[in-house]
Amino acid sequence: MKKAIFKTLAKINKAVLPSFTKKRLDLASASKFQMAIFGYKLWVTKNALD
């Protein structure tokens, strides 16, 4: 159940949120907002794969 929710959330994130890896964003110079989005997407992906 939990895994299915995170997989659905990951698909929504992919469609809605920006991809920083495609934009070649340097994480050292990223803003706090960009880092928050990056961390959120990482957390969702980690939980979807477990």
C-alpha positions as CSV (number, residue, x, y, z in Angstrom):
1,M,0.0,0.0,0.0
2,K,2.7,2.5,1.0
3,K,4.9,1.6,-2.0
4,A,2.0,2.2,-4.4
5,I,1.3,5.6,-2.9
6,F,5.0,6.6,-3.3
7,K,5.1,5.3,-6.9
8,T,2.0,7.4,-7.8
9,L,3.5,10.4,-6.1
10,A,6.8,9.9,-8.0
11,K,4.9,9.9,-11.3
12,I,3.1,13.1,-10.3
13,N,6.4,14.7,-9.3
14,K,8.0,13.8,-12.6
15,A,5.3,15.5,-14.5
16,V,5.0,18.6,-12.3
17,L,8.3,19.4,-10.7
18,P,11.4,20.6,-12.6
19,S,14.3,18.2,-13.3
20,F,17.5,19.8,-11.9
21,T,19.7,17.1,-13.4
22,K,18.6,17.9,-16.9
23,K,19.2,21.6,-16.2
24,R,22.7,20.7,-14.9
25,L,22.1,22.5,-11.7
26,D,25.1,22.8,-9.4
27,L,23.9,21.8,-6.0
28,A,26.6,23.9,-4.3
29,S,25.0,27.1,-5.7
30,A,21.4,26.0,-5.5
31,S,18.9,28.0,-3.5
32,K,17.2,26.7,-0.4
33,F,13.9,26.3,-2.4
34,Q,15.7,24.2,-5.1
35,M,17.4,22.1,-2.4
36,A,14.0,21.5,-0.7
37,I,12.5,20.3,-4.0
38,F,15.6,18.1,-4.7
39,G,15.4,16.6,-1.2
40,Y,11.7,16.0,-1.5
41,K,12.0,14.2,-4.9
42,L,14.9,12.1,-3.5
43,W,12.8,11.1,-0.5
44,V,9.9,10.1,-2.6
45,T,12.1,8.1,-5.0
46,K,13.8,6.3,-2.2
47,N,10.5,5.3,-0.7
48,A,9.1,4.2,-4.1
49,L,12.0,1.9,-4.7
50,D,12.1,0.2,-1.2
